[in-house]
Amino acid sequence: MNYYRLKKQADFQKLFQKGKRAFSPTLTMLYTPAKQMTMGISVGKKHGKSVQRNRIKRLIREAFRAVSADMKTNYAIVLVPKVRDEYAFATFKQHLQWMIRKDKL
């Protein structure tokens, strides 16, 4: 399933204020039902310099792309990674699948 990226600050704020939350050891997912599938990633400076933050975003984006086909309806989603020593694509993918199944998205 294709998705659009959340880019506007207002869209992020709306999800942070009114979205439902799902938690895993590596990610926090905020979501609400939407007309079309949209996804944004929020990685703060506590995760490291820009090279590290961009790598985390690439890994999460690819993991979401791999599991978004499992989702039944459209949602607006923001993914927030938790601070870790190591970040891996397989871990992000596994935890995203788990959260989708758990919350019946």
Protein Blocks (a to p, Z undefined) as FASTA:
>chain_A
ZZdddfbfklmmmmmmmmccdddfkbccdddddfbdcddddddfknocfklmmmmmmmmm
mmmmmmmmmpmbdcdddddddddfbdcfklmmmmmmmmmmmnoZZ
